[in-house]
Amino acid sequence: METLDLPERFDELSEDRKAFLLKWIANNLIPIKSFNPKHTSYGLKQWIEGDYFTNGEFKGAMLKSGYKVQNTSALNWVFNVSEKSPIILKSKSKLK
């Protein structure tokens, strides 16, 4: 796995970028009990407007936010994210 994909990359972010990413997750994603294979770490991070984060930084932030991972050996992680999450609903409304 590339170093950019390691969740430990989150710990290397500045405090401001950590706070921004954690707040974005809190405001845009909703946890559920089961895993949602429709959205991976790579895809979810693409919806963050105005900033760029690596796959690893995003995966680390999701762990810090309390999300569960289906398979940590996968490159792009599947989390327990609801289809009713604000960012997912927003993206679906743009497709209509």
C-alpha positions in Angstrom: 0.0 0.0 0.0 1.3 3.5 -0.9 2.1 5.7 2.1 -0.5 8.2 0.9 -3.1 5.5 1.6 -2.1 4.8 5.2 -4.5 6.1 7.8 -1.6 7.3 10.0 -1.2 10.2 7.5 -4.0 11.9 9.3 -1.7 12.4 12.3 0.7 14.3 10.2 -1.8 17.0 9.3 -1.7 20.4 10.9 -4.2 20.9 13.7 -6.3 23.2 11.5 -6.6 20.7 8.7 -7.4 17.9 11.2 -10.2 20.0 12.7 -11.5 20.9 9.3 -11.7 17.3 8.1 -13.2 16.0 11.4 -15.9 18.8 11.2 -16.6 18.0 7.6 -17.2 14.3 8.5 -19.4 15.3 11.4 -21.5 17.6 9.3 -21.8 15.5 6.2 -21.8 11.8 7.1 -24.1 9.7 9.3 -23.0 6.4 10.8 -25.1 3.3 10.6 -24.7 -0.3 11.9 -24.0 -2.0 8.6 -21.4 -1.3 5.9 -22.2 0.6 2.8 -20.2 -0.7 -0.2 -21.6 2.1 -2.5 -19.1 4.6 -1.2 -15.4 4.1 -0.4 -12.9 6.3 1.3 -11.6 7.4 -2.2 -15.1 8.4 -3.4 -16.2 10.1 -0.1 -13.2 12.3 0.1 -13.8 13.6 -3.5 -16.9 15.4 -2.1 -14.9 17.7 0.1 -15.1 21.1 -1.6 -12.3 23.6 -1.5 -9.6 21.3 -0.1 -7.7 18.2 -1.0 -7.0 15.2 1.3 -5.2 12.0 0.6 -7.0 8.7 0.9 -4.9 7.9 4.0 -5.7 11.2 5.6 -9.4 10.7 5.1 -9.3 7.1 6.3 -7.5 8.2 9.5 -10.1 10.9 10.1 -12.9 8.4 9.6 -11.4 6.2 12.3 -11.0 9.2 14.6 -14.6 10.0 14.0 -15.6 6.5 15.2 -16.5 4.9 11.8 -16.0 1.2 11.3 -14.0 -0.3 8.4 -15.2 -3.4 6.6 -11.7 -4.5 5.4 -8.6 -2.7 6.5 -6.5 -4.7 3.9 -8.4 -3.0 1.0 -6.9 0.1 -0.7 -10.2 2.0 -0.6 -12.1 1.4 2.6 -15.8 0.8 3.0 -17.3 2.4 6.1 -20.6 2.2 7.9 -22.0 5.3 6.2 -25.7 6.0 5.7 -27.3 6.7 2.3 -29.2 9.4 4.2 -25.9 11.3 4.9 -26.3 14.9 3.9 -23.4 14.8 1.3 -24.8 11.6 -0.3 -28.3 13.1 -0.5 -26.8 16.3 -2.0 -24.9 14.4 -4.6 -28.0 12.4 -5.6 -30.1 15.5 -6.0 -27.5 17.0 -8.4 -27.9 13.9 -10.6 -31.6 14.4 -11.0 
